[in-house]
């Protein structure tokens, strides 16, 4: 997963006496962010499905125990990453909500 810079953001001009005087913020960065999150979720789902398939193959005798264990570990790591991203997003939301206006 590549990390790309947010595009479409412009700088805000701040006048100390009256506050913000100009500039706009567009939502092009949110599309990239939502695509990254949906990619992470689809990766989590596919690694879970791969692990289930590997376990099924192992039980039926057509798969290898090592392949099943590797698939399980990959699914656990992907789920762990997804949970950590969720935790960081929740923490960032709480931090923003605590900011004074």
N, C-alpha and C positions, 0 to 999 in steps of 0.2 A: 504494500500500500504506500504510494508516494504521497508525500506531504507537499502541497502546493500553497502558494501565497494566495490570500484573498484578493480578488480583483474587484474593481468597481467601487472601492471606497475612496472618497475624496477627503481632504483635510478640512477641518473646521477652523474658521478664523475666529479667534476669541478676542473680544474687546474687554479689557479689564473693568471698564466702567459699566458697560451695559450687558456684558455676557456674549453669547454666541451671535455672530453677525452673518454668517453665511456658510454654505457648504451643504452637500447632500450625502446621504448614505444610501446606496442601492442594495438590492437583495441578491445580487449575483453570487455572493459568497455563500448564501444559505443553500442555494441549489447544489453547490459542490459539497457542502457539509452534509446535506441530506443524502446525497449519492454515496458519500463515504460511509455514513451510518447504515444505509440499506445494504451496501456491499459487505460490511462487517456482519450484519445479521444474516445475510444469505450465506456467507462463508461459515458462520456458526451452524446454520441449519444443514448445510451440505456435509460438513465434517461429522456432525451427529449422525446423519443418514449413512455416511460411509462407515462409521464405526458400527452401526447396527447391522449393516450388510456384512461386514467382516466377521462379526460375532455369529451371524446366521450361517455364513459359509463355514466357520470353524465348527459349529455344532453339527452341521450336516456332513462334515468330514471332507468338504471340498476346499477348505481354506486352511491357512497356516495359523498356528497360535501366535507366532511372532507378528504377523501382519495384523491380527486382531488387536494385539496389545499396542502396537504402534498407532493404529487407528483410534483406539480408545484414548491414548495419551494425547494425540493431536486434537481430538474432540474436547478433552478436558482443558487443554491449554487455550483453545479458541474460546471456549465458554468463559474461562477465567479472564481472558482479555476483554471480552464483551462486558462482563460484570464490572471490571475495573473502569472501563470507559463510561458505563452507566453511573457508577459511583462518582466519577470526576464531573460528569455533567450535572448530577444532582447537587454536588457541592458548589459548582460554579453558579448554578441557579440560586442556591441559598445565599451565596455571597453577594450576588447582584441584588437580590431582594432585601438584603440588610443594608445596602448603601443608602445613606441619607440623600434626600432630594433637595 
